[in-house]
Amino acid sequence: MPGLARLRTFKDMKETPNRAANRPDNRQFAPATGRNRDAIAAVLQRVLPKTGLVVEIGAGSGEHAAYFAPRFPGLAWQPTEPDADGRASIKAWAEAANVPNLRPPLDLDVTRAVWPVTEAGAVFCANMIHIAPWACCLGLMAGAGRILNEGGVLVLYGPFKRDGEHTAPSNADFDAGLKSRDPAWGVRDLSEVTEAALDNGLALEQTVDMPANNLMAIFRR
Ligand SMILES: C[S@@+](CC[C@H](N)C(=O)[O-])C[C@H]1O[C@@H](n2cnc3c(N)ncnc32)[C@H](O)[C@@H]1O
């Protein structure tokens, strides 16, 4: 049941986000975002449109949104997150960042047939499809296919298998750990993700190898 699996995920990340002691707001901290954000931003600089709306899926703590929005001032950055604690953290990060192009978070569960955003130039999703049932990857592709403009881009970040194989022993260990927490979770194979994308009018345009055995996969509508 995607809803139940989903509700566990924000607090069940590889490194659980935490609230800093003595901090008076709802900001949570996911340490991995500090390590991966510059490498991700460099790819986003190349593939995102210069203007329009970017919808971030499963924005988690909101640290990515607060870091990326000021770096893309021509874009409106719309974080989304189905978990209420996550949305509170995103809202707190957005308020602290105080940048005009960062919107307050929306409640968006990818498995819903109707999303609260109906049109976008880009969809960005980091580290969601492996920490959620496969139905969430299918929902992401269906929703991105519905809302992306012609020529719009879907950007995924995370670990992937290639041709059925893990790309590193650490990813195999991570996959085993995910499956022990929930058998419906697991590192996805890029070819299966690509097939799901194609079924929704999204073609794989390029992949970029990222630090820590992650990958960015860029799909174009
Ligand atoms: C591992 S966290 C990643 C958070 C953030 N993107 C990052 O990279 O730090 C996975 C995120 O996916 C979200 N998620 C899980 N199921 C979802 C669904 N059905 N629709 C949208 N987001 C979902 C979780 O709530 C969580 O915020």
The ligand as a Gaussian input file, in Angstrom:
#p B3LYP/6-31G(d) Opt

LIG

0 1
 C       15.197000       9.490000       0.846000
 S       14.075000      10.799000       0.884000
 C       14.843000      11.959000      -0.260000
 C       14.590000      13.369000       0.100000
 C       15.315000      14.394000      -0.787000
 N       14.832000      14.349000      -2.147000
 C       16.798000      14.168000      -0.738000
 O       17.397000      13.765000      -1.739000
 O       17.371000      14.403000       0.343000
 C       12.709000      10.151000      -0.067000
 C       11.584000      11.128000      -0.210000
 O       10.588000      10.602000      -1.077000
 C        9.331000      10.921000      -0.541000
 N        8.291000      10.012000      -1.059000
 C        8.070000       8.735000      -0.696000
 N        6.983000       8.269000      -1.307000
 C        6.518000       9.267000      -2.098000
 C        5.398000       9.402000      -2.962000
 N        4.522000       8.401000      -3.116000
 N        5.218000      10.579000      -3.612000
 C        6.101000      11.588000      -3.444000
 N        7.171000      11.528000      -2.624000
 C        7.374000      10.379000      -1.951000
 C        9.536000      10.774000       0.963000
 O        8.527000      11.389000       1.743000
 C       10.898000      11.403000       1.128000
 O       10.827000      12.792000       1.326000

